Amino acid sequence: MSGLGAEAYRVQTGAELGHLLTWLGPEDTLRGMFFRSLQEAMLTLLGEAAMEACLEEVTGERDFVDFFAYPAVDFLRMVRRAAWLMEERGCEGQETLRMLGHLGTAAFLKSPAGKAMDVLASGTPRRVLENLPMAYQMLSPKGGPLSVTALGPTRARVNFSRDVLPCAYLEGLLEALLKKAGARGVRIEGRRVSAFSCEFLLAWTEGD
């Protein structure tokens, strides 16, 4: 993407991250798994120097434990730095956020902590989505309720009522979960419906 289209996506990404950073407070936290998975994703995509550059955005603890809670603002600053670094390589902001959400979730699911939650992220795509509210409550205890509405055998709507993550990052997260469950041809349309709420329409085909 280039020209006005790329600029529009850059502005959209920066505006959303800026909004979230403005409104988040010290009570808003994320599990260490988000931080560790972002580190792994940047190490894979751009190397150690880029990973260290993202860690420079963290104001406190940098040795993250998967199920410990850390300030959400630190994570969003890391994500913002990652988006800047990826933009320098020609990747637009929204696509970067989707990629980070996908790679980060895939990395977490392969970790010891992720494997401990495998029962919530395994089975058919429908089963994974049915378990998603419980998994989300464990991973984001400060977030609001998450609801899943089945719209058909291979379609669903997911609503995050209060989430501190960018909408495109959540798209990548959902895609990674569905693909792990064997979904093919995953299509996700997401939109922010209020300051901290996002809605996603999901469609897929069952794997062989």
N, C-alpha and C positions, 0 to 999 in steps of 0.2 A: 504494500500500500504506500502511496506517495501523495504529495501535494496537500490539498485541502482535506482529503479524507484522513490522512495520517495525522495532520494537525488536530483535527476534531477529536480523534481517539486519544491523542496525547493530552489535550485539554480535559477530556472526560475523565481520564485516569487520574490526572493531577487533582481535579476538582473533588472527586470522590474521596481520595486519600486525604486531601486537605480537610474536607468536611469531617471525616471520621476522627482525625487527629485533633481537631478543634473541640469536639464534643466528648471525647472519651475522658474518663476520670480515673483516679487511682484504684477504684473498686473494679474496673474493667480489666479482666485478666484472661490469658490464654495458657493452655498447657504447654509445657516445654517441648512436646512433640512437634508443635508447629514451628518453633524456632530451629530445632534440630533438623527437621526435614527441609527447611529453607536453606540451611547451611549445606546439606547434602546436594540439594538441587543446584545451587550456585557453584559448588565445587565441580559438579558434573558438567554444567553448561559453560562456565567461564574460567574455572580454575581457582587455585587457592587465594590468589591476590584479590579476586572479586569477592570471595567468601569473607575474607578479612575486612574488606571495605564495608560490607554489610554489617559485620559485627561492630564496626566503629560507631554505629548508630545506637547501640545498646548502652544505656546509662548505668545499669547495675550488673547483676550476675551474668556471666557469659558461658558458664558450664551448665548447660541445661539438662534437667532430668525430666523424662517424658511426662510424668503425671504431676509434677510440681507446677504451681501457678506463677506466672510472670506478667509484668505490665503489658497490656495489649498495645499501648503506644509504642513500646520498643519494637514489637514485631512489625507494626505498620511502617515504622521508620526504616526497618530493614527491607521491607517489601518495596518501599519507595526508592531506596538506593538501588535495589536489584533492578527495578524498572528503568531507572536512569542508565545503568550499565548495559542493560539489554538494548535500550534504545540506541546507544552508541554503536551497537552491532547491527542495527537495521530492523530490530523487532519492535513493533508498536506496542503501546502500553497494555491494552486490553488482552492481546494475545499473550504477552508476557505473564500477566496475572493468571490467565487460564493454565498456561504451561506450569507455573509455579504451584498452583493448586493441584494439578494432576500429578506432577513429579513428586511433590511433597507428600501427598497421600499415598502414592505407590511406595515411596521409601519407608513411610511409617508402617505400612501393612507388612513389610518384610522384616521390621525390627522385632526384638523380643517383646516389647510392649504391644506392638501391633498384632503379633501372633497370639498374645494372650487374649485379645479381643476378637480373634478370628471367628468365633461363633456368631458375632454380630455382623460380620462383613463377609459371610460365606453363604453359599446356596444360590438360588435363582435370583435374578434381578428383583423380582417382586418381594422375595423374602428379605433381601438386603434393605429395600426401602421400608418394609414393615418394621424392621429393627432399627432403622435410622434414628427415630426420636430417642430411643434408649441410649444408643451409642453417642449421639450428640450431647445428651445430658451429661454423660461421663466425661466427654472431651471438652465441653464448654459449659461448666456449671453456672457461670454468670449470665449465659445467654438466655433468651426467652424461649418459650415453647416452640418446638418444630412440629409441623403437621404434614402428613402425607395423605393425599387423596388419590385413589386409583381412578383413572379415567377410561380404563380398558385393560385388556390383557398385557399390552406392552406400552401403556401410556400412563403418566401420573403427573400430579402437580405437587410441588414441595414448597412450603412457606416457612421461611425463617422469620419469626416475629420480632426478634431482637438479636442481631448478630453484628460483631465488630469487624468482620472480614469483608473485603471488597467483593462485589457481586461476581465479577469475572473469576476471582479466585475460587469462590464457591462452585461456579460452573465446572472448573477443572477438578475440584474435589469430588463432585457428584459423578462426573464422567469416569474418574478412576475407580470409584466404587462399583459402578455398573459394569465396567469392562472386566474387573476382577471376577465378577459373578457370571461372566460369559456373555454379556450383552454385545451385540454387534450393531453397527450403523447407528451409534448413539447420537441423538440430536437433542440439544438443550437450548432453550430460549429463556434468558433471565432478565429481570428488570427490578430496579429498586422502587418499592412502592411507598416508602416513607424513610425517615432519617436512618433507621437501623433495621428496616425490614426489606426482605427480598422475596420474590416469587419466581419459581422456575417451572417451566413446562418441559417434561421429559418424554422422549419417545425412543424406542429401540426395537431390535429384532432379536429373537432368542438364538443363542449359539447352537451349533450342532451337538 
